[in-house]
């Protein structure tokens, strides 16, 4: 059961929110013991940057929308401001998803830095204080998505993100990424020689996130920590026992910190090594099942080998629009979900459309089909409709 006032009230308050102060209160002190626990009986619905298929990514509104739509976890990318405040933002530059170019006062902030071996030019988060970042407004990454919320929501901090999860009407997990740690550690310096990873873990501990996967503490506040940088995952394993996921990029992109190839980090030897530090991997889905001319090819054995090493597999990213769907799925995202969940057998999906994945899982879940709830009855009704349509076609 979800609260009917949680999302609409806060959504409206966010639109009216101001710039420099926190846009969302810190977690309430009230007891959350009676909240509905996170489900663990089926693959996880991971809201990739919130419900960003509908609302601009990494904003409070996108995360609240994802919670309302049924996300098990809300996912975010953690970067840093110039003054060392951890923020939720995907790109190291602000150009593509904010209105920074409209702010004349920041016109002289454009820089060129090397990021993962590539000279990159733009307005970097590390050259703006938090107060300055709060003056910016976020916009949709893709022009074919709903543009009506452009310019309405500010960048949020890691702490504000955590507060959204902790104040949700049911238990919702968080799935933060240690984003571009090599670059951030080069550009931002914290007191006492602390690293980006130290501040990241300190923030999680401040709000009570602790405990190994499926432990009592983990169930209270579910968490997966993710990173493309294996050295960061190894480093933080000495700071926290919270479960970690090793992200794996495209076959052409080496690891940003150790310069290892895709083939090295997906070998059995490497999986055997990394499983000492992580509970799973998060590969780009088109490396698990290769694509040619927008058609699926023969699946690799990566999922089977990961499972043999007792590692979960959470591929990314699933998007409903036709431009992202391979021809095999006939412009139907439900067919894609069915393929990955039931044929490939993954343990979680990063999706831009939390609501559609949640509905698919509810309608196809044996628990939903067999119980006497409204969801169960709806599932049975859909089955009857499908039979009627089939008989009509065959008649």
Beta strands, then each sheet from edge to edge (+ up, - down):
strand 1: 44-47
strand 2: 73-80
strand 3: 86-88
strand 4: 111-115
strand 5: 118-122
strand 6: 173-178
strand 7: 225-227
strand 8: 244-248
strand 9: 280-283
strand 10: 289-292
strand 11: 295-299
strand 12: 312-318
strand 13: 348-351
sheet 1: 3+ 2- 1- 13- 12- 9- 8- 7-
sheet 2: 3+ 2- 6-
sheet 3: 4+ 5-
sheet 4: 10+ 11-
end
